[in-house]
């Protein structure tokens, strides 16, 4: 009957409403429980994060991590592998040892090393792809024999492998497993483990940074502590400190073609027993070093922040670290002056950054090629160098300036400046004490050319410069002066190729070049170039640049004609006479790249990049070289540098396509 049907229908609707309400209550309860579990997991993870961040020892941190994973994920097998960069291998750094694991299995895992040079295992694939991998059950067959061996020896049934990534670089691999039985990991477990591994990477990185920072700080603090412990004994304090600094600031130059003269007068002078001593923050030092068997004069003039004892402490650290760098020079891979200067500056800066802003150093650090007078230098917020030539002094304005040592803000970019000293030239570097003069009438000097006049009047004699400055007023700061004189003598140009003849043939060759007749350029310039190299008149480049222009044009034509070996030989020989011809450095890198001499191509490319950091073509060339050797971190840095430059859309497009194709698996 209709009333009964309506009654039953109404009753069913009530039942449906009750069921919906019950379901909603159940869902709400489940949501609350899930929220509580998530909150508990977050709190547990936060507590754990605080615990590992409070530790600095890597082994202690890893013990915390392994115990946490075993307890909360029921994973008995965990092992961590680091990268051996010398051998390009992954090696086992630490692992758990469950009770059922035999001594042979422990020995196998401890000695496990996996080559990254070949495609040979899942672990290596994870390292390269930088993506985690989960294998829930042992496969019937293996792609890699190495994987079968690992599964058999360790009696594994399943595995999860996660890369530990810092920035863009894989620094380690962590592997999770259960021995003799499968892992049953849900998607949430996998996600949670992956996130957890990010924290492991951060903890490892923090531990590594702490260790490096502590080593740098210990070296620096050890030197400064020698000064601080003596502070209560005024005169003895100053005396001993000045004695520590004195041997660090000597000019130990052994060269037939260069001379280095130094003058240092610290503001703080004091008597001690029968001696008159001084202490302050100015520093000069010079040494002869050899790069690829070629002698260079290394020199530095520096000014440390602070007065007297504080400045002396900074100089003590600077001199100690610098001497360590010089002592290690024969062991270093960097064979070229630009690379040596860059890495010396970075090493010094790293130490002073450990003082966290309490110690800064301005400096000019340079290398002069004793054979050619080519001079390379880093200008770190120091007063301008002065060139004294033919009785006339003038400032040299560097193209590039680098931040002072120890400065914490901004990205550190080291750029190399270059000049050429001619025979008889005298380069003078000085601290800001040369301008800090209280003139008569109690007015501070604001005329920076005052120093130029004092240098000219003294005829380049540094002690007389100091005397001349004192006659103008009272020097109110430490004053240090360092002079580098170049005394080599060159032969004359060849009789068969006078500058006039060289210019004429160069004009004719350039006309052929504009018409695209590169082979004709080679026919015109080959013999003049050979004559230039035989007579070594490349040393006259600053006076007669046409000689260098001839060689440069021959080299460019050889590259256009695909004569890579011939062009490289010409560039190499001319750079021996005048290494400041930057275009020849560029082409040397291009030739080496074309001849598959990748290490040399990179060295010369990086030399050019240090000289011309805004040259987009050399950045593109370097990226192509680093792609070939799979140096992803350097590719990423250079690509970011390129993308910061305006315009250059075609180059950016080519480079982007190259990188995308290179990193596609």
C-alpha positions in Angstrom: 0.0 0.0 0.0 1.1 3.5 -0.7 1.2 4.7 3.0 3.3 1.7 3.9 5.7 2.4 1.0 6.0 6.1 2.1 6.6 5.0 5.7 9.3 2.6 4.7 10.9 5.2 2.4 11.0 7.7 5.2 12.5 5.2 7.5 15.2 4.3 5.0 16.1 8.0 4.6 16.5 8.2 8.4 18.8 5.1 8.3 20.8 6.7 5.4 21.1 9.9 7.4 22.3 8.0 10.5 24.8 6.1 8.3 26.1 9.3 6.8 26.4 10.9 10.2 28.2 7.8 11.5 30.6 7.9 8.4 31.2 11.6 9.0 32.0 10.9 12.6 34.2 8.0 11.6 36.0 10.2 9.0 36.5 13.0 11.5 37.8 10.6 14.0 40.2 9.1 11.4 41.3 12.6 10.4 42.0 13.5 14.0 44.0 10.3 14.5 45.9 11.0 11.3 46.6 14.6 12.4 47.7 13.4 15.9 50.0 10.8 14.3 51.4 13.5 11.9 51.9 15.9 14.8 53.6 13.3 16.9 55.8 12.4 13.9 56.7 16.1 13.4 57.5 16.5 17.1 59.5 13.4 17.1 61.4 14.5 14.0 62.0 17.9 15.4 63.3 16.5 18.7 65.6 14.3 16.6 66.7 17.2 14.4 67.7 19.2 17.5 69.6 16.2 18.8 71.7 15.7 15.7 72.2 19.5 15.1 73.7 19.7 18.6 76.4 17.2 17.7 79.4 18.1 15.5 81.1 14.7 15.3 80.1 12.9 12.1 80.2 9.4 13.6 78.1 10.5 16.6 75.5 12.0 14.2 75.4 8.8 12.1 74.9 6.7 15.2 71.9 8.8 16.1 70.5 8.6 12.6 70.9 4.8 12.2 69.3 4.1 15.6 66.4 6.4 14.8 65.8 4.7 11.4 66.0 1.2 12.9 63.5 2.1 15.7 61.0 3.9 13.6 61.1 2.2 10.2 62.0 -1.3 11.2 65.0 -1.4 8.8 67.9 -3.4 10.1 70.3 -2.9 7.2 71.6 0.6 6.6 74.9 1.7 5.0 76.3 5.0 4.0 78.7 5.5 1.1 80.8 8.6 0.4 82.6 9.6 -2.8 86.3 9.0 -3.2 87.1 11.9 -5.6 90.7 10.8 -6.2 89.6 7.4 -7.5 86.0 8.4 -8.6 84.5 5.6 -6.5 81.8 5.1 -3.8 83.2 3.5 -0.7 81.4 2.4 2.5 81.9 4.8 5.4 79.6 3.3 8.0 77.0 0.6 8.3 74.8 -1.2 10.8 75.6 -4.8 11.9 72.5 -6.9 12.7 73.0 -10.1 14.7 72.3 -12.4 11.7 75.0 -10.7 9.7 78.1 -12.9 9.3 81.7 -11.8 9.6 82.2 -12.4 5.9 79.2 -10.2 5.0 80.6 -7.5 7.3 84.0 -7.7 5.6 82.4 -7.6 2.2 80.3 -4.5 3.0 83.1 -2.7 4.7 85.4 -3.2 1.6 82.7 -2.5 -1.0 83.8 0.1 -3.6 81.8 1.0 -6.6 83.4 2.7 -9.6 81.5 5.8 -10.9 83.4 5.8 -14.2 81.3 2.9 -15.6 77.6 2.1 -15.6 77.9 -0.9 -13.3 75.2 -0.9 -10.5 71.9 0.5 -9.4 73.7 2.5 -6.7 75.8 4.3 -9.3 72.7 5.0 -11.4 71.1 6.6 -8.3 74.3 8.7 -7.8 74.2 10.0 -11.4 70.4 10.5 -11.7 70.0 12.0 -8.2 66.7 10.2 -7.7 65.8 7.6 -5.1 65.1 4.0 -6.1 62.9 1.4 -4.4 63.0 -2.3 -5.3 60.3 -4.1 -3.2 61.4 -7.6 -4.1 64.5 -9.3 -5.5 64.3 -9.5 -9.3 64.5 -12.8 -11.2 67.4 -11.4 -13.2 69.7 -8.4 -12.8 70.8 -5.8 -15.4 74.2 -5.4 -13.6 76.3 -8.3 -12.4 77.5 -6.1 -9.5 73.9 -5.9 -8.2 73.5 -9.7 -8.3 76.7 -10.1 -6.4 75.7 -7.6 -3.7 72.2 -9.2 -3.3 73.7 -12.7 -3.0 76.5 -11.8 -0.6 74.3 -9.9 1.7 71.2 -12.1 1.3 69.0 -9.2 0.5 65.4 -9.5 -0.6 64.6 -5.8 -1.2 66.3 -2.4 -1.1 65.8 1.3 -1.1 68.6 3.6 -2.3 68.5 7.4 -1.7 71.1 10.0 -2.9 72.2 12.7 -0.4 72.3 15.9 -2.3 73.7 19.3 -1.2 73.1 22.1 -3.6 73.4 20.3 -7.0 76.0 17.8 -6.0 75.5 14.2 -4.7 77.8 13.9 -1.7 76.8 10.4 -0.5 74.5 7.4 -1.0 72.4 5.7 1.8 71.0 2.3 1.3 68.2 0.7 3.3 67.3 -3.0 3.4 66.2 -6.0 5.4 68.3 -9.1 5.4 66.5 -12.4 4.6 63.1 -10.8 4.3 61.4 -8.1 2.2 60.7 -4.6 3.2 57.1 -3.5 3.0 57.3 0.3 2.5 54.2 2.3 1.8 54.3 5.4 -0.4 54.2 7.4 2.8 57.2 5.5 4.2 59.1 6.1 1.1 58.3 9.8 1.1 59.1 10.1 4.8 62.5 8.3 4.3 63.4 10.5 1.4 62.6 13.7 3.4 64.5 12.2 6.3 67.5 11.7 4.0 67.5 15.4 3.2 68.1 16.0 6.9 70.9 13.5 6.9 72.5 15.4 4.1 72.2 18.7 5.9 73.7 17.1 9.1 76.6 15.7 7.2 77.2 19.0 5.5 77.0 20.9 8.8 79.5 18.5 10.4 81.8 18.9 7.4 81.6 22.7 7.5 82.2 22.7 11.3 85.3 20.5 10.9 86.7 22.8 8.2 85.9 25.9 10.1 87.4 24.5 13.3 90.6 23.6 11.5 90.9 27.1 10.0 89.9 28.7 13.3 92.5 26.6 15.2 95.3 27.6 12.8 94.3 31.2 13.1 93.6 31.2 16.8 96.8 29.4 17.5 98.8 32.3 16.0 96.6 34.9 17.6 96.8 33.2 21.0 100.6 33.6 21.0 99.9 37.4 20.9 97.0 37.4 23.4 98.8 35.5 26.1 101.5 38.1 26.3 99.2 41.1 26.4 99.8 41.8 30.1 103.5 42.3 29.6 103.5 45.5 27.6 107.0 45.9 26.2 107.7 42.2 26.1 104.4 41.6 24.4 105.2 44.0 21.6 108.8 42.8 21.3 108.0 39.1 21.0 105.1 39.8 18.5 107.3 41.9 16.3 109.9 39.1 16.4 107.3 36.6 15.2 106.3 38.9 12.3 109.8 39.9 11.2 110.8 36.7 9.4 107.5 36.5 7.6 108.0 39.9 6.0 111.3 39.4 4.3 112.0 39.8 0.6 113.4 36.3 -0.3 113.8 37.0 -4.1 116.5 35.3 -6.1 116.2 36.7 -9.6 118.5 38.1 -12.3 115.8 40.2 -13.8 113.8 41.6 -10.9 114.5 43.4 -7.7 112.1 44.0 -4.7 112.6 46.8 -2.2 110.5 47.2 0.9 110.0 49.9 3.5 107.8 49.4 6.5 107.3 52.0 9.3 104.6 51.0 11.8 103.0 53.8 13.8 103.7 52.0 17.1 107.4 52.2 17.9 108.7 51.3 21.4 112.1 50.7 23.1 112.9 47.2 24.5 116.2 46.8 26.2 118.8 48.1 23.8 116.5 47.8 20.7 114.0 50.1 19.1 111.1 48.0 17.9 107.8 48.6 16.1 104.5 46.8 15.7 101.4 47.4 13.5 99.2 46.1 10.8 101.2 46.8 7.6 102.9 43.9 5.9 105.3 43.4 2.9 106.7 40.1 1.6 108.2 38.8 -1.6 109.5 35.4 -2.7 110.7 33.6 -5.8 108.4 30.7 -6.8 108.4 28.4 -9.8 105.4 27.5 -11.9 106.1 24.8 -14.5 109.8 25.5 -14.0 109.4 29.2 -14.8 110.6 31.7 -12.2 108.1 34.2 -10.9 108.4 37.0 -8.3 105.6 36.8 -5.8 104.9 39.9 -3.8 102.2 41.2 -1.4 101.5 44.5 0.4 98.7 44.3 3.0 97.1 46.4 5.7 95.2 44.6 8.5 92.3 46.2 10.3 93.0 47.7 13.7 95.9 49.4 15.5 99.1 48.0 16.9 98.4 44.6 18.5 95.2 43.8 16.7 96.7 44.6 13.3 99.8 42.7 14.2 97.7 39.7 15.0 96.1 39.8 11.6 99.5 40.1 9.9 100.8 37.2 11.9 98.0 35.0 10.6 98.4 36.4 7.1 102.1 35.8 7.0 101.9 32.3 8.4 99.2 31.1 5.9 101.0 32.8 3.0 104.2 31.0 3.8 102.3 27.7 4.0 100.9 28.4 0.5 104.4 29.2 -0.9 105.8 26.0 0.7 103.0 24.0 -0.9 103.4 25.6 -4.4 105.6 22.7 -5.8 102.8 20.3 -4.9 99.9 22.2 -6.4 98.3 21.3 -9.7 97.8 25.0 -10.7 100.6 25.6 -13.2 99.7 29.1 -14.3 100.0 32.5 -12.5 96.3 33.4 -12.8 95.3 30.1 -11.2 97.9 30.4 -8.5 96.8 33.9 -7.6 93.1 32.9 -7.5 93.6 30.0 -5.2 96.1 31.8 -3.0 93.5 34.6 -2.5 90.7 32.0 -1.8 92.9 30.2 0.8 93.7 33.4 2.6 90.1 34.7 2.5 88.8 31.4 3.9 91.0 31.7 7.0 89.9 35.3 7.7 86.3 34.5 7.2 86.6 32.2 10.2 87.0 35.4 12.3 83.4 36.3 11.4 83.9 39.9 10.6 86.4 40.8 13.4 89.4 40.9 11.1 89.7 42.3 7.5 92.7 42.7 5.3 93.2 45.0 2.3 95.9 43.7 0.0 97.6 43.7 -3.4 98.9 40.3 -4.2 100.9 39.8 -7.4 103.1 37.6 -9.5 105.7 38.9 -12.1 107.1 36.6 -14.8 110.8 37.2 -14.4 111.5 36.4 -18.1 109.0 38.7 -19.7 107.9 41.4 -17.1 104.3 40.2 -17.4 102.7 41.1 -14.1 99.4 39.6 -12.7 97.8 40.9 -9.5 94.6 40.7 -7.4 93.5 44.1 -6.1 91.6 43.6 -2.8 90.4 47.1 -1.9 93.9 48.4 -1.5 95.3 51.8 -2.5 96.1 52.1 -6.2 99.5 50.8 -7.4 101.9 53.4 -9.0 104.1 52.9 -12.0 107.4 54.9 -11.9 108.8 55.0 -15.5 111.4 57.4 -16.8 111.2 59.7 -13.8 107.5 60.0 -14.0 105.0 58.5 -11.5 101.4 57.7 -12.3 98.6 55.7 -10.8 97.5 52.4 -12.4 93.8 51.9 -12.2 93.0 48.1 -12.1 90.2 46.8 -14.4 88.9 44.5 -11.6 88.7 44.9 -7.9 88.2 42.0 -5.4 86.7 42.3 -2.0 89.0 42.6 1.0 90.1 39.4 2.8 87.6 38.2 5.4 84.6 40.1 4.0 81.5 38.1 4.6 78.9 39.7 2.3 78.2 39.0 -1.3 79.6 36.3 -3.6 83.3 36.0 -3.8 84.6 36.6 -7.3 88.3 36.7 -7.9 89.5 38.6 -11.0 93.0 39.0 -12.3 94.5 42.3 -13.5 97.5 42.4 -15.8 100.2 44.9 -16.8 103.6 44.6 -18.5 106.7 46.1 -16.9 109.3 47.3 -19.4 113.0 47.2 -18.6 113.8 49.9 -15.9 110.1 50.1 -14.7 109.5 50.3 -11.0 106.0 49.4 -9.7 105.3 50.8 -6.2 102.5 49.5 -3.9 101.7 51.2 -0.6 99.3 51.2 2.2 96.9 54.1 2.9 99.4 55.6 5.4 101.0 57.2 2.3 98.1 59.6 2.2 97.1 59.8 5.9 99.2 62.9 6.6 98.3 65.7 9.0 99.5 68.8 7.2 100.6 72.0 8.8 97.5 73.8 10.2 96.1 70.5 11.5 94.4 69.7 8.3 94.3 66.1 6.9 95.8 65.7 3.4 93.1 65.1 0.7 95.5 65.2 -2.3 96.3 61.7 -3.4 98.8 63.0 -5.9 101.0 64.1 -3.0 102.5 60.7 -3.0 103.3 60.8 -6.7 105.3 64.0 -6.3 107.1 62.6 -3.3 108.0 59.5 -5.3 109.3 61.5 -8.2 111.3 63.8 -6.0 112.9 60.8 -4.3 113.9 59.2 -7.7 112.1 56.0 -6.6 114.1 55.6 -3.4 111.5 54.3 -0.9 113.3 55.6 2.2 113.5 59.1 0.7 109.8 58.9 -0.2 109.1 58.4 3.5 111.4 61.4 4.4 109.7 63.6 1.7 106.2 62.7 3.1 107.4 63.6 6.7 108.6 67.0 5.5 105.0 67.8 4.4 103.4 66.8 7.8 102.9 64.1 10.3 102.1 60.6 9.1 99.2 59.4 11.2 99.1 55.7 10.3 101.3 52.7 9.6 103.1 53.1 6.3 104.4 50.3 4.1 105.9 50.6 0.6 106.9 47.7 -1.7 108.6 48.3 -5.0 109.1 45.7 -7.8 111.7 46.7 -10.5 112.2 44.9 -13.8 115.7 44.9 -15.2 115.7 42.5 -18.1 117.2 43.6 -21.4 115.8 42.5 -24.8 117.3 42.2 -28.2 116.4 44.4 -31.1 113.9 43.6 -33.8 115.2 41.5 -36.7 116.9 43.4 -39.6 114.7 41.6 -42.2 111.5 42.6 -40.4 111.6 46.2 -39.2 108.5 47.6 -37.5 107.7 49.5 -40.7 107.9 46.3 -42.9 105.9 44.4 -40.2 103.1 47.1 -40.4 103.0 47.0 -44.2 102.6 43.2 -44.4 100.1 43.3 -41.6 97.9 45.8 -43.5 98.0 43.6 -46.6 97.1 40.5 -44.5 94.2 42.2 -42.8 92.9 43.2 -46.2 92.9 39.5 -47.2 91.3 38.6 -43.9 88.4 40.9 -44.6 87.8 39.1 -47.9 87.8 35.7 -46.2 91.1 34.6 -47.8 92.5 32.9 -44.7 94.9 30.7 -46.6 96.3 33.8 -48.3 96.8 35.3 -44.8 98.8 32.3 -43.9 100.9 32.6 -47.0 101.7 36.2 -46.2 102.4 35.9 -42.5 103.9 32.5 -41.9 107.5 33.5 -42.6 107.3 36.8 -40.7 105.8 34.9 -37.7 108.6 32.4 -37.8 111.1 35.2 -37.8 109.4 36.9 -34.9 109.6 33.7 -32.9 113.2 32.9 -33.8 114.4 36.4 -32.8 112.1 36.5 -29.8 111.1 40.0 -30.6 107.7 39.3 -29.0 109.3 40.9 -25.9 109.0 44.2 -27.8 105.2 43.8 -28.0 104.5 46.9 -25.8 106.7 49.1 -28.0 106.0 47.4 -31.3 102.6 45.6 -31.1 102.7 44.8 -34.8 104.8 41.8 -34.1 102.3 40.3 -31.7 99.5 41.3 -34.1 101.1 39.3 -36.9 101.4 36.1 -34.8 97.8 36.6 -33.5 96.4 36.9 -37.1 98.4 33.8 -38.2 96.9 31.9 -35.3 93.4 33.0 -36.0 93.8 32.0 -39.7 95.2 28.6 -38.8 92.1 28.0 -36.6 89.8 29.0 -39.5 91.6 26.6 -41.8 91.6 23.8 -39.3 95.4 23.7 -38.8 95.1 23.1 -35.1 98.5 21.7 -34.4 100.3 24.5 -36.3 98.2 27.2 -34.6 98.7 25.8 -31.2 102.5 25.6 -31.6 102.6 29.3 -32.7 100.4 30.4 -29.9 102.4 28.5 -27.3 105.7 29.8 -28.4 104.6 33.4 -28.5 102.9 33.2 -25.1 106.3 32.1 -23.8 107.6 35.6 -24.8 104.5 37.6 -24.0 101.9 35.7 -21.9 99.7 38.8 -21.7 98.4 38.3 -25.3 95.0 37.2 -24.0 93.6 36.3 -27.5 96.4 33.8 -27.9 95.4 32.3 -24.5 91.8 31.9 -25.9 93.0 30.3 -29.1 95.3 28.0 -27.2 92.3 26.7 -25.4 90.3 26.3 -28.6 93.1 24.4 -30.3 93.5 22.1 -27.3 89.8 21.4 -27.3 89.8 20.6 -31.0 92.7 18.2 -30.4 90.9 16.5 -27.5 93.5 17.8 -25.0 90.7 18.6 -22.5 92.8 19.2 -19.4 95.0 21.8 -21.1 92.0 23.3 -22.9 90.3 23.8 -19.5 93.4 25.3 -18.0 93.8 27.9 -20.8 90.1 28.6 -20.9 90.0 29.2 -17.1 93.1 31.5 -17.5 91.3 33.6 -20.1 88.1 33.6 -18.0 90.0 35.0 -15.0 91.2 37.8 -17.3 88.0 38.4 -19.1 85.1 37.2 -16.9 82.4 38.8 -19.0 83.4 37.1 -22.3 80.3 35.0 -23.2 82.2 33.0 -25.9 84.8 31.7 -23.5 82.0 30.8 -21.0 80.2 28.8 -23.7 83.5 27.1 -24.7 84.3 26.2 -21.0 80.8 24.8 -20.5 81.2 22.6 -23.5 84.5 21.3 -22.1 83.1 20.7 -18.6 80.1 18.9 -20.2 82.5 16.5 -21.8 84.2 15.6 -18.5 80.9 15.6 -16.7 81.7 18.4 -14.2 78.2 19.4 -13.4 78.9 21.8 -10.6 81.3 23.9 -12.8 78.8 23.8 -15.7 76.0 25.1 -13.3 78.2 27.9 -12.1 79.2 29.1 -15.6 75.7 28.8 -16.8 74.4 31.0 -14.0 77.1 33.5 -14.8 76.0 33.5 -18.5 72.4 33.9 -17.6 73.2 37.0 -15.5 74.6 38.7 -18.6 72.3 40.9 -20.7 71.4 39.9 -24.3 73.3 37.0 -25.8 70.1 35.2 -26.6 71.6 32.9 -29.3 74.5 31.8 -27.0 72.2 31.3 -24.1 69.9 29.1 -26.3 72.8 27.0 -27.6 74.3 26.5 -24.2 70.9 25.6 -22.7 70.3 23.0 -25.3 73.7 21.6 -24.8 73.2 21.3 -21.1 69.8 19.7 -21.4 71.0 17.1 -23.8 74.1 16.4 -21.6 72.1 15.8 -18.4 69.3 13.7 -20.0 69.5 10.1 -18.9 
